[in-house]
C-alpha cells in the first residue's frame, strides 16, 4: 500500500509543478494564486496543502526538480572523474535543457522578477557544486563555500547571458568558452 501512496504523491507533485510552470509562462509568481494552480493541476486545495505549505515552496520544488534533471545526471555519470569533466558535463546538460526549453525560460523571465528566478537557479547550482567539491576534493586548497560561490556566480551569469543572447554565441561556442575558463587556458588577444 505504501508504494501506491508514493506513486500518488509523486504524480500529484508533478501535476502541481507542471501547472505552476504553465502559469509562470504568462504571469508573475506574485500574481499566481493557489486556486489557479489547483485548477490547472486538477487537484483540490486541501491536496495542495498536503504537499506544499504555499506557492513559494512549490516554486522551489519545481526548480529543484529541474536542477535534479540537469545536475544529477552529470554527477552520477562523472562521479570519480575530474572536477573539470563534471563541471563541463553540468554546463552541457544545463545548456541542453535550456536550449530545449528556451521559450519557456524566456517567458518565465519576462513575466517574473529575474532575481527570483536566478536566485532559485543559483541556490540549486550552488548545492550541486558543493556536493561535487565534497566528492572530488577542493581544487586550489580553498574552502568549499568560496569555490562554490565563485563557480556558481560565474556559471549563473554566463547562462543568463546565453539565454538572453541566443544568436550571439552558439551552444558549442559557449561550452568552449566555459571549458577555457575552467581549465585556465585563456589566450589574451
Residue, then its C-alpha position, 0 to 999 in steps of 0.5 A: x500500500x505504501x508504494x501506491x501512496x508514493x506513486x500518488x504523491x509523486x504524480x500529484x507533485x508533478x501535476x502541481x509543478x507542471x501547472x505552476x510552470x504553465x502559469x509562470x509562462x504568462x504571469x508573475x509568481x506574485x500574481x499566481x494564486x493557489x486556486x489557479x494552480x489547483x485548477x490547472x493541476x486538477x487537484x483540490x486545495x486541501x491536496x495542495x496543502x498536503x504537499x506544499x505549505x504555499x506557492x513559494x515552496x512549490x516554486x522551489x520544488x519545481x526548480x529543484x526538480x529541474x536542477x535534479x534533471x540537469x545536475x544529477x545526471x552529470x554527477x552520477x555519470x562523472x562521479x570519480x572523474x575530474x572536477x573539470x569533466x563534471x563541471x563541463x558535463x553540468x554546463x552541457x546538460x544545463x545548456x541542453x535543457x535550456x536550449x530545449x526549453x528556451x521559450x519557456x525560460x524566456x517567458x518565465x523571465x519576462x513575466x517574473x522578477x529575474x532575481x527570483x528566478x536566478x536566485x532559485x537557479x543559483x541556490x540549486x547550482x550552488x548545492x550541486x557544486x558543493x556536493x561535487x567539491x565534497x566528492x572530488x576534493x577542493x581544487x586550489x586548497x580553498x574552502x568549499x563555500x568560496x569555490x562554490x560561490x565563485x563557480x556558481x556566480x560565474x556559471x549563473x551569469x554566463x547562462x543568463x547571458x546565453x539565454x538572453x543572447x541566443x544568436x550571439x554565441x552558439x551552444x558549442x561556442x559557449x561550452x568552449x568558452x566555459x571549458x577555457x575558463x575552467x581549465x585556465x587556458x585563456x589566450x589574451x588577444 
